[in-house]
Amino acid sequence: MKDQYAAFLLGGAIGDALGAAVEFMPRAETLSRFGPEGITDYAPAYGTSHGEKLLSSLALWPLWRI
């Protein structure tokens, strides 16, 4: 069960980081900037190279305690 919980939180953080660069971007702009596949890799966002967000960091913090 612990592994499933960790995978759930990690998957959310990865999705959060991947989507950070396009979070408020219209679809047409996303496709124009990243191509027809959309964003497929980390892009700069929120002053970091990988779009780390506070909510992801806070959600993952309990993993270091398990």
N, C-alpha and C positions, 0 to 999 in steps of 0.2 A: 504494500500500500504506500509506503514511503517513496518508492521509486515513481509511482504514478503521480503522486502529489508533486514531486520534484519536476517531472516531465511536464506536467500541466503548467507550473509556474515558469519554467524555462521557455516553453513554447510561447507563452504570452509575452514574455520579455523579448524574445526574438522577433515576433510579429510587431511588437511595439517599436522596436528599433528599426526594422525594415520600413515600416510605414511612417516613421517620424518625418522624413524628408518630404513626403507628399500628403501629410495629414490634412491640410486645408487647401490643397491644390486641386483645381478643377480637373476632371478626367482628361479633357483635351490637352491641357498643359502638361499633365503627367506623361501622356503618350508622346507629345512633342519633345519633351526633354529627355525621356528615357527610352523611346522607341516603342514599337508596336506591342512588345511584351510587357510594357510597364516597368516598374522598378523590380529588379531581380537581385540586387546586391545592396549592401549598406551604402548610404550616401550621406554627406555632411548635413547635419541638422542640429539645431540648438547649441551651436558652438563646439560640437564634438565631431569626430570623423565617423562615428557609428550611431549617432542619434540616441545616445543614452538618455533616458528620462527618469526623473525622480520617482514616479510611480512604479516603474519597473524595478528600480533599485530597492524601494521599500518593500515591494512584493517578494523580492528574492532574499531579503535579509534573513527571514526565518530559516532558510536552507542552511545557512552557516551555523545555526544553532542545533540542527538535527544530528 
